[in-house]
Amino acid sequence: MGTKMLPLESGARITKVFESFGWISHYGKNHFVLTHPDKPPTLLISIPNHKHVDRFLLKAEIRKAGITEEQFCEAYKNR
């Protein structure tokens, strides 16, 4: 899947999609920091609280989460 297929969306909406995969959001000053109860505590996903999250950053965070871009896009469509 190409990077252009990933949504260009706000950090808050992107965070909601990760939460549907079991990630827990901890709002920081300018970022949403997410942890997962079944993953090592040192594995963090950081999503900026911006109007639009860069697709390359989103791709990297999806990879860190251990899900595919297709799974993420499907969950995005269903939210």
Buried (B, 14 or more C-beta within 10 A) or exposed (E): EEEEEBBEBBBBEBBBBBBEBEBEBEEEEEBBBBBBEEBEEEEBBBBBBBEEBEBEBBBEBBEBBEBEBEBBBEBBEEE
